Amino acid sequence: MGNDQSQLKGLEISRKAIQVTDYWSLYNGEIPTESSVSAISIFQGETLVTGQFWTNQNPLERAIRNLKIYRHPNILKYIASWNKGSLKMLATERCRPLATCLNITSDVQICLGLRNVLCALIFLMEQANVRHLSISISSIYVTDDGAWRLAGFEHLWTGKEFNLTLLEKSQPYRYPKAIDPEELKNKGQGVEQYAFAVMCEEILHNKTDSNIPAVEDFKFYCATHLKHANVSMRPKLSAILLHPLFNHDFILIHSFLTELPLKSPQAKMEFFTGLADRLRTFDPETVAEQMGSLLLSRIVLLDTTAQLCVTPFILRPKTDDLSSGLFVARIFSTYIIPKVKQVFCVQDAQIRLTMLEYFPDYFLYFSLEDLKDHILPQLLLGIKDTNDVLVAKTLLCLADLVPVLGSGVVIGGNRSKIFADGRPQGVPDQSNPWSGVRSITPVIGSGEFLSGSPIPGGGAAVAGTGENFSSIVHGGDFNYMPERLSPEGEDIDHTNSDLELEVDEWSDWENDVNEHTASHHINVEQEMESAKTEPAEVQTDSTSAQSDKNEPNSKLKRSDPSQAESIENLDIKMKPFKKLDASAEEDMDFFKDMEPVIQKANVLLINDGEEEESSESVPLTTAVSVEKSVSGANEQESPLIKVDSSRFDIKVEDLEVNEDGWDDEASVW
């Protein structure tokens, strides 16, 4: 018989038998594979069996030999066989006896099962020219997907072996009710028709037309035709297929899918074109249970017509009344997803492309364990393929998994924050982080801010009270204003160089300039007359102060909020400006040791109506002086209205120092 034990390394057999007969015991078994575990059934029988009929042969050995020879989709699939001491072992596809599950078998499964058995008998008798003398319920097994398989091959004989002596000696070992009383008289003719009729009557005895269409007529057909006293009047087994019981539309669709490899291209194109509409007329759960595997079989997925007319309705679940899918979420998860999980492991480019095409529609119906342990490894394998189209679609599917499994699981670790959010700070929707992908700015109140820029119009210390920016935000009434954007030309390599987002905290140059301008308005004429400047030192101080705003070494860490906005912590120390009055004027000599020759500026008083014309004719230096003089005179009468006076102030400095690019940046603000 050969020894195929090497094919079943790592086999594990359950201790509890599912079936025990006179010839063998049936056990469940499992074989570990590279990616999963394969479920099989193990028939275990003694080498020696009592009885004169089996003196020269073992029934299990005969069954093994016949199963290896006669292969058919509806015959129990042979896997391996071997000897283990005094035991004979047979491994087949996972199955269980029909007698143990007949009560829970649906009506549709019964019709399909009887047709499967009938097709197997037609193959054996009319094509292989052999005789099966043990047609009964005990010879039928059911696979895990509910399909019926014909067995009982220990009583299978070739035409040369069959004779009346054999028929007579085998009677004590066959099912008594399935034996034709006149079989010896009729020389063994019509034995299989008679036994098949008995089996159908036993299976359908409690079924009516309300359960199965035309079942009553089929019962009558079995009693009058298949058991006819005149054996010559008994129809061939192939003629039984013409009965309406086996020509229901559901049965025809199932049989066509089963026999698809035998069909012509034209027949397959016509079949798949209208298949979806035909399937909608049946119960969706019955369709998914009985045809789910067939509709997702390799030959269907590779058919061009099926890819357009069938596969989209199978792989897209029905989410609402307008959806075109065949199966609702519950049925889809129960029957379709397990099959999709198997098909996803098939390493065929066209099949994988088909599965990737509809991946966004069904991947959420997988459990997290299946996505992580089965689907993700297959996708990661796909990106290594040389097919550019397959790689591109695989990457799209990996992107769909990121919101579910997280980027750390999908692409691995060794990641750092590289991109910063340059938008005005806002409060993102924490309940749905994927509603706005760019909402990565920290929430106000968390103690972390994207930028350390002070409150517009405020400062690091507000009005000399010593309150820092953080205390104002958290402790007082504060109407939040959007922060200013980074200046043009800012070096992003410096601002985003750390793993944690650190943004340059700019010194309060705008407010410092405003204070300096306000103080300068009060005594503008006195300063112009008494100031002694040294141009080289002024230029050095101005240039270094401006370069400090873009220097990465002048960053302030958020970890110390008390120092976050203090100008005293800058690398370049600046003397604080004090309010000038009569008593302190001599102490505030900013231009000591400077000896420039400065002519007194011409101060012009301009009426409001002539302001525009005068500003065009007066030199820039004079116009600025006039502006300062006017604003200084009005400051004592009304509160200072903050205008972007820093622009004028900066322009004056630009006239005094060499151009260093600060004017372009200041104009942005």
C-alpha positions in Angstrom: 0.0 0.0 0.0 3.0 2.3 0.5 4.0 4.3 3.4 3.2 8.0 3.3 3.9 8.6 7.0 6.6 11.1 6.0 3.9 13.4 4.7 2.3 13.8 8.1 5.2 14.9 10.3 3.9 16.5 13.5 0.5 14.7 13.3 -1.6 15.0 16.4 -4.6 12.6 16.9 -7.4 13.3 19.3 -8.0 10.6 21.9 -11.8 10.5 21.6 -13.2 8.6 18.6 -16.0 10.2 16.6 -17.2 6.9 15.1 -16.6 3.3 15.9 -17.5 0.5 13.5 -16.7 -3.2 13.0 -13.9 -2.2 10.7 -12.3 1.0 12.1 -12.5 4.0 14.4 -12.6 7.6 13.2 -10.6 10.3 15.0 -9.8 14.0 14.3 -6.3 14.9 13.5 -4.2 18.0 12.9 -1.1 18.6 10.9 1.0 21.8 11.5 2.0 23.7 8.4 4.1 26.8 7.7 1.3 29.3 8.2 -1.5 27.4 10.0 -2.8 24.0 11.1 -4.4 21.6 8.6 -7.5 19.6 10.0 -7.8 16.0 8.8 -9.6 12.8 9.8 -7.9 9.5 10.7 -9.4 6.1 10.1 -7.7 3.6 12.3 -8.4 -0.1 11.9 -6.9 -3.5 12.8 -5.0 -5.4 10.2 -7.0 -8.6 10.9 -10.8 -8.6 10.8 -13.0 -11.5 11.7 -15.4 -12.9 9.1 -15.0 -15.3 6.1 -15.6 -12.5 3.6 -12.5 -10.6 4.9 -10.2 -13.6 5.3 -7.9 -12.7 2.4 -8.3 -8.9 2.6 -8.8 -6.1 5.1 -11.8 -3.8 4.6 -9.8 -0.7 5.4 -7.0 -1.7 3.0 -9.6 -2.1 0.2 -11.1 1.3 1.0 -7.6 2.9 0.9 -6.8 1.3 -2.5 -10.1 2.4 -4.0 -9.9 5.9 -2.6 -6.5 6.3 -4.2 -7.7 5.2 -7.6 -11.1 6.8 -7.9 -11.0 10.6 -7.4 -14.0 12.9 -7.7 -15.0 16.1 -6.1 -17.9 14.3 -4.3 -15.8 11.3 -3.1 -14.0 11.5 0.2 -10.6 12.9 -0.5 -7.6 10.6 0.2 -4.5 12.2 1.8 -2.2 9.5 3.1 -2.0 6.0 4.6 0.5 4.1 6.6 1.0 1.2 9.0 1.5 1.7 12.7 2.3 -1.6 14.4 -0.7 -3.8 13.9 -2.9 -0.8 12.9 -3.7 0.4 9.4 -4.0 4.2 9.2 -5.9 6.3 6.6 -5.8 10.1 6.5 -8.6 12.0 4.6 -10.0 15.5 4.6 -11.8 16.5 7.8 -15.2 14.9 7.9 -17.9 13.4 10.2 -20.5 10.8 9.7 -23.8 12.0 8.2 -25.8 10.1 10.8 -24.3 12.3 13.6 -25.4 15.6 12.0 -28.5 14.8 9.9 -30.9 16.3 12.3 -29.2 19.7 12.1 -28.8 19.7 8.4 -30.8 22.3 6.5 -33.2 21.4 3.7 -31.0 23.0 1.1 -28.0 21.1 2.3 -30.0 17.9 2.0 -30.9 18.6 -1.6 -27.3 19.5 -2.4 -26.0 16.5 -0.5 -28.2 14.0 -2.3 -27.2 15.5 -5.6 -23.5 15.2 -4.7 -23.9 11.6 -3.8 -25.8 10.9 -7.0 -23.1 12.6 -9.1 -20.4 10.5 -7.4 -22.4 7.3 -8.1 -22.9 8.3 -11.8 -19.1 8.8 -12.1 -18.4 5.3 -10.6 -21.0 3.3 -12.4 -21.3 5.0 -15.8 -17.8 6.3 -16.3 -15.5 4.1 -14.2 -17.6 0.9 -14.7 -17.4 -0.2 -11.0 -20.1 -1.4 -8.6 -20.8 0.2 -5.2 -22.7 -2.3 -3.1 -22.9 -0.3 0.1 -25.0 2.8 -0.6 -26.5 3.9 2.7 -26.4 6.7 5.2 -23.4 5.1 6.9 -21.4 5.5 3.7 -21.8 9.3 3.6 -19.6 11.8 5.4 -19.9 15.5 5.7 -17.0 18.0 5.5 -16.6 21.1 7.6 -18.2 23.3 5.0 -21.4 21.1 4.9 -20.6 19.2 1.7 -21.5 15.5 1.4 -18.9 13.0 0.4 -19.4 9.4 -0.7 -17.3 6.7 1.1 -17.9 3.0 1.9 -15.3 2.0 -0.7 -14.6 -1.3 1.0 -17.6 -2.6 -0.9 -16.5 -1.1 -4.3 -15.8 -3.8 -7.0 -14.7 -3.6 -10.5 -16.8 -5.1 -13.3 -14.4 -8.0 -13.6 -14.5 -8.8 -9.8 -18.2 -8.6 -9.5 -20.2 -11.8 -9.7 -23.2 -13.5 -8.0 -21.0 -15.4 -5.5 -19.4 -12.1 -4.4 -22.9 -10.5 -4.2 -24.2 -13.4 -2.0 -21.2 -13.5 0.4 -21.3 -9.7 0.9 -24.9 -9.6 2.0 -24.3 -10.2 5.7 -21.8 -7.2 5.8 -24.1 -4.7 4.0 -27.0 -2.5 5.2 -30.0 -4.9 5.3 -32.7 -2.4 4.3 -30.7 -1.4 1.2 -30.5 -5.0 -0.1 -32.9 -5.7 -3.0 -34.8 -9.0 -2.1 -34.6 -10.0 -5.7 -31.0 -9.0 -6.4 -29.7 -12.6 -6.8 -32.7 -13.4 -9.0 -32.0 -10.3 -11.1 -28.3 -11.1 -11.2 -27.3 -7.9 -9.5 -29.0 -5.5 -11.9 -30.4 -2.3 -10.4 -28.8 -2.9 -7.0 -27.5 0.7 -6.8 -30.9 2.3 -7.8 -32.7 0.3 -5.2 -30.2 1.2 -2.4 -30.2 4.9 -3.4 -34.1 5.0 -3.3 -34.0 3.5 0.3 -31.4 6.0 1.4 -33.4 9.0 0.0 -36.6 7.8 1.7 -34.9 7.6 5.0 -33.4 11.0 4.7 -36.6 12.7 3.3 -39.2 10.9 5.3 -40.3 13.9 7.4 -39.9 16.5 4.6 -42.8 18.1 2.7 -43.1 20.4 -0.3 -43.2 23.4 2.1 -39.6 22.4 3.0 -38.2 21.2 -0.3 -39.9 21.8 -3.6 -41.1 18.6 -5.4 -40.0 16.4 -2.5 -43.3 14.5 -2.4 -43.1 13.7 -6.0 -39.6 12.5 -5.6 -40.6 10.1 -2.8 -43.2 8.7 -5.1 -40.6 8.5 -7.9 -38.3 6.5 -5.6 -41.0 4.0 -4.6 -42.4 3.4 -8.1 -39.4 3.8 -10.4 -36.2 3.2 -8.6 -37.7 0.2 -6.8 -39.6 -1.1 -9.7 -40.1 -4.9 -9.6 -38.9 -5.1 -13.2 -35.3 -4.1 -13.0 -35.3 -3.1 -16.7 -37.7 -0.4 -15.8 -35.4 1.2 -13.3 -33.9 4.3 -14.7 -30.2 5.0 -14.9 -28.7 7.0 -12.2 -28.0 9.9 -14.6 -31.7 10.1 -15.5 -32.5 10.8 -11.8 -30.8 14.2 -12.2 -33.6 15.2 -14.5 -36.1 15.2 -11.6 -37.3 18.7 -10.5 -35.9 18.1 -7.0 -32.4 18.4 -8.5 -33.3 21.2 -11.0 -34.3 23.9 -8.6 -32.5 27.2 -9.5 -30.5 27.2 -6.3 -29.3 23.6 -7.0 -28.5 24.5 -10.6 -26.3 27.5 -9.6 -24.5 25.4 -7.0 -23.9 22.5 -9.4 -22.6 24.9 -12.1 -20.1 26.5 -9.7 -19.0 23.0 -8.7 -18.5 21.8 -12.2 -17.1 25.1 -13.4 -13.8 23.7 -14.8 -15.8 21.6 -17.2 -17.8 24.5 -18.7 -17.0 26.3 -21.9 -15.9 30.0 -21.8 -19.1 31.0 -23.5 -21.2 29.1 -20.9 -19.2 30.7 -18.1 -19.7 34.2 -19.5 -23.4 33.8 -19.8 -23.6 32.2 -16.3 -21.7 35.0 -14.5 -23.4 37.8 -16.3 -26.7 37.2 -14.5 -25.6 35.4 -11.4 -25.8 38.3 -9.0 -29.5 38.9 -9.7 -30.3 35.2 -9.4 -28.7 35.0 -6.0 -30.7 37.9 -4.7 -33.9 35.8 -5.0 -32.7 33.4 -2.3 -32.1 33.7 1.4 -28.7 35.5 1.8 -27.6 33.4 4.7 -28.3 30.2 2.8 -26.4 31.5 -0.2 -23.4 32.6 2.0 -23.4 29.3 3.8 -23.7 27.0 0.8 -22.0 29.0 -1.9 -19.5 31.3 -0.1 -16.6 29.0 -0.7 -17.5 28.4 -4.4 -18.0 32.1 -5.1 -14.6 32.9 -3.7 -12.9 29.9 -5.3 -9.8 30.3 -7.3 -11.5 29.6 -10.7 -14.2 32.2 -10.0 -11.7 34.9 -8.8 -9.7 34.4 -12.0 -12.6 34.6 -14.4 -12.8 37.9 -16.2 -16.6 38.1 -16.3 -16.9 37.1 -12.7 -14.5 39.9 -11.7 -16.9 42.4 -13.1 -20.3 40.9 -12.4 -19.9 38.8 -9.3 -16.9 39.5 -7.1 -17.8 43.2 -6.3 -21.1 42.1 -4.8 -19.4 39.3 -2.8 -16.5 41.3 -1.3 -18.5 44.5 -0.6 -20.9 44.0 2.4 -24.4 45.5 2.3 -24.2 48.5 4.7 -27.5 50.1 3.8 -30.5 49.7 1.6 -28.8 51.4 -1.3 -25.7 49.1 -1.2 -25.3 46.6 -3.9 -23.7 43.9 -1.8 -25.4 40.6 -1.3 -24.7 40.0 2.4 -25.3 42.2 5.4 -22.6 42.7 8.0 -23.6 39.8 10.3 -23.7 37.3 7.4 -20.6 38.8 5.8 -18.6 38.4 9.1 -19.8 34.9 9.7 -19.4 33.2 6.3 -17.4 35.4 4.0 -14.6 36.8 6.1 -13.2 33.3 7.1 -13.0 32.4 3.4 -11.4 35.8 2.6 -8.8 35.1 5.2 -7.9 31.8 3.4 -7.8 33.4 0.0 -5.6 36.3 1.2 -2.8 33.8 1.7 -2.9 32.5 -1.9 0.3 33.7 -3.6 -1.3 34.4 -7.0 -0.8 37.9 -8.4 -4.2 38.2 -10.0 -6.0 36.9 -6.9 -4.1 39.2 -4.6 -4.8 42.2 -6.8 -8.5 41.3 -6.7 -8.4 41.1 -2.9 -6.5 44.4 -2.6 -9.0 46.1 -4.9 -11.8 45.7 -2.3 -9.7 45.7 0.8 -11.1 49.1 2.1 -14.6 47.6 2.0 -14.1 44.5 4.1 -10.9 44.8 6.2 -12.8 46.3 9.2 -14.7 43.1 9.5 -11.6 41.2 10.5 -10.7 40.9 14.2 -7.7 42.8 15.4 -5.9 39.5 15.9 -6.5 38.4 12.3 -5.4 41.8 11.0 -2.2 41.7 13.0 -1.3 38.1 12.7 -2.6 37.1 9.3 -3.4 40.0 7.0 -0.6 42.4 7.9 2.2 39.8 7.3 0.7 39.1 3.9 0.6 42.8 3.0 4.2 43.2 4.2 5.1 40.3 2.0 3.4 41.9 -1.0 5.5 45.1 -0.9 8.6 43.0 -1.7 7.1 41.7 -5.0 8.5 42.9 -8.3 5.1 43.7 -9.6 4.8 47.5 -9.3 1.0 47.5 -9.5 0.7 45.0 -6.7 3.2 46.9 -4.6 1.3 50.2 -5.1 -2.0 48.7 -4.1 -0.5 47.0 -1.2 0.9 50.3 0.2 -2.6 51.8 -0.1 -4.0 48.9 2.0 -1.2 49.3 4.6 -2.3 53.0 4.9 -5.8 51.8 5.7 -4.5 49.7 8.5 -2.7 52.6 10.2 -5.8 54.1 11.9 -6.8 50.6 13.2 -3.5 49.0 14.3 -1.4 52.2 14.6 1.6 53.2 12.6 4.0 51.6 15.1 2.5 48.2 14.3 2.2 48.7 10.6 5.6 50.2 9.8 7.6 49.4 13.0 9.5 51.7 15.4 12.5 53.9 15.1 10.3 56.9 14.3 10.7 60.5 15.5 8.6 63.7 15.1 9.9 65.5 12.0 7.1 67.7 10.9 5.7 70.5 12.9 2.2 72.1 12.6 2.7 75.7 11.3 -0.9 76.7 11.5 -2.3 79.0 14.2 -2.8 77.2 17.4 -6.3 75.6 17.8 -8.0 73.0 19.9 -8.2 69.7 18.1 -11.0 67.2 18.5 -9.5 64.7 20.9 -12.5 62.4 20.7 -11.8 61.7 17.0 -8.1 62.2 16.2 -8.6 61.2 12.6 -11.3 63.8 11.9 -8.6 66.3 11.2 -5.3 64.7 10.4 -3.4 68.0 10.8 -4.8 68.7 14.2 -1.6 67.9 16.1 -1.2 71.2 18.0 -1.4 70.7 21.8 -4.5 71.7 23.6 -4.5 75.0 25.5 -4.3 74.3 29.2 -2.0 71.3 28.8 1.0 73.5 29.7 2.6 73.0 26.3 2.4 75.5 23.5 3.6 75.4 20.0 5.3 78.7 20.2 6.6 80.8 23.1 5.6 84.1 21.6 4.0 86.4 24.2 0.4 87.8 24.2 0.0 90.4 21.5 0.3 93.7 23.3 1.7 92.0 26.4 5.2 90.8 27.1 7.2 88.4 29.1 6.3 90.5 32.2 3.1 92.3 32.0 3.2 96.0 33.1 6.0 95.3 35.4 4.0 93.0 37.6 6.3 90.0 37.2 3.6 87.8 35.9 4.8 85.5 33.2 2.9 84.4 30.1 1.9 81.0 31.5 0.3 82.5 34.6 -1.8 84.9 32.5 -3.1 82.0 30.4 -4.0 79.7 33.3 -4.9 82.2 36.0 -6.6 85.2 34.4 -9.2 86.2 31.9 -7.6 85.8 28.6 -9.1 85.9 25.1 -6.8 83.7 23.1 -5.4 85.2 19.9 -3.8 83.1 17.1 0.0 83.1 17.3 2.0 84.7 14.5 3.5 82.5 11.9 7.3 82.0 11.7 9.1 84.7 9.7 10.0 84.0 6.1 13.4 82.5 5.7 13.4 80.9 9.1 15.7 77.9 9.2 13.4 74.9 9.8 16.4 72.6 10.3 17.1 74.5 13.5 13.6 74.7 14.7 12.7 71.0 14.3 16.0 69.4 15.0 15.0 67.7 18.3 12.9 64.7 18.7 10.4 66.6 20.8 8.9 69.6 19.1 10.9 72.7 20.2 10.1 76.0 18.5 12.2 79.1 18.8 10.8 81.3 21.5 11.2 84.7 20.1 12.1 87.6 22.3 9.5 90.3 22.6 11.3 92.5 20.1 8.1 94.0 18.8 6.9 95.2 22.2 10.4 96.3 23.2 10.5 98.5 20.1 7.1 99.9 20.9 8.3 100.9 24.5 11.4 102.4 23.1 9.4 104.3 20.5 7.0 105.6 23.2 9.8 106.8 25.4 11.6 108.3 22.4 8.5 110.3 21.5 8.6 112.2 24.8 12.1 113.5 24.5 12.8 113.2 20.8 14.1 116.7 20.4 16.3 116.6 23.6 17.8 113.3 22.4 18.5 114.7 19.0 20.3 117.7 20.4 22.2 116.1 23.3 22.9 112.6 22.1 26.5 111.7 21.4 26.7 108.5 19.3 29.4 106.2 18.1 28.2 104.7 14.8 30.4 101.6 15.0 29.1 100.5 18.4 25.5 101.2 17.5 25.8 99.2 14.4 27.3 96.3 16.3 24.6 96.3 19.0 21.8 96.5 16.4 23.2 93.8 14.2 23.7 91.4 17.1 20.3 92.0 18.5 18.7 91.2 15.2 20.8 88.1 14.6 19.8 86.9 18.0 16.2 86.4 16.9 17.2 83.6 14.5 20.0 82.1 16.6 19.0 78.5 17.6 21.3 78.7 20.7 19.0 81.4 22.2 16.1 79.0 22.6 14.2 78.9 25.9 13.0 75.6 27.2 9.4 75.2 28.1 10.3 73.2 31.1 11.1 76.4 32.9 8.0 78.6 32.4 9.3 81.3 34.8 12.1 82.0 32.3 10.1 81.4 29.1 9.4 85.0 28.2 12.0 86.9 30.2 14.2 89.1 28.1 16.9 88.9 30.8 17.6 85.3 29.8 18.6 86.1 26.2 22.2 85.5 25.2 22.6 89.1 24.4 22.0 91.3 27.4 20.3 94.6 26.8 20.0 97.5 29.1 16.4 98.0 30.2 14.7 101.2 29.1 13.5 103.4 31.8 11.0 106.2 31.7 12.7 109.5 31.2 11.9 112.4 33.5 13.7 115.6 34.5 15.5 114.1 37.4 16.8 111.0 35.7 17.6 112.5 32.3 21.3 112.8 33.1 21.6 109.2 34.3 20.1 107.8 31.1 22.9 108.8 28.7 22.8 106.0 26.1 25.2 107.7 23.8 28.1 108.2 26.2 31.6 108.4 24.6 30.0 108.9 21.2 31.1 111.9 19.2 29.1 112.2 16.0 28.5 115.4 14.2 24.7 115.6 13.9 22.9 118.5 12.6 19.6 119.5 14.2 16.7 118.0 12.4 14.2 120.4 10.8 10.9 120.1 12.6 8.0 120.9 10.5 4.4 121.4 11.7 2.0 120.1 9.0 -1.7 120.5 8.9 -4.0 117.5 8.5 -5.1 118.5 5.1 -1.5 118.9 3.8 -0.2 115.8 5.4 -0.2 113.7 2.3 1.4 116.3 0.1 4.0 117.2 2.6 5.0 113.6 3.3 5.8 113.3 -0.4 8.1 116.4 -0.6 9.9 116.2 2.8 12.9 113.9 3.0 12.4 110.6 4.8 14.4 111.6 7.8 12.4 114.8 8.3 9.1 113.0 7.8 9.9 110.4 10.5 11.0 113.2 12.8 7.7 115.0 12.2 5.8 111.8 12.9 7.6 111.2 16.1 7.1 114.8 17.2 3.4 114.8 16.5 2.9 111.5 18.3 5.0 112.7 21.2 2.8 115.8 21.6 -0.4 113.9 21.5 0.7 111.2 23.9 0.2 113.5 26.9 -3.4 114.3 25.9 -4.7 110.8 25.0 -3.6 107.2 25.6 -1.2 105.9 23.1 -2.9 104.0 20.3 -0.6 101.1 19.3 0.2 101.4 15.7 2.8 99.3 13.9 5.3 102.1 14.6 8.0 99.5 14.6 8.1 99.7 10.9 9.1 103.4 11.0 11.6 102.8 13.7 13.2 100.0 11.8 13.4 102.0 8.7 15.3 104.7 10.6 17.8 102.1 11.7 18.1 100.8 8.2 19.4 104.3 7.2 21.9 104.2 10.0 23.4 100.7 9.6 24.3 98.4 6.7 21.4 96.4 5.2 21.3 92.9 6.8 17.9 91.5 5.6 16.1 92.4 8.8 13.8 94.8 7.0 12.2 92.1 4.9 11.5 90.0 7.9 10.1 92.9 9.9 7.8 93.9 7.1 6.0 90.6 7.4 4.8 91.6 10.9 
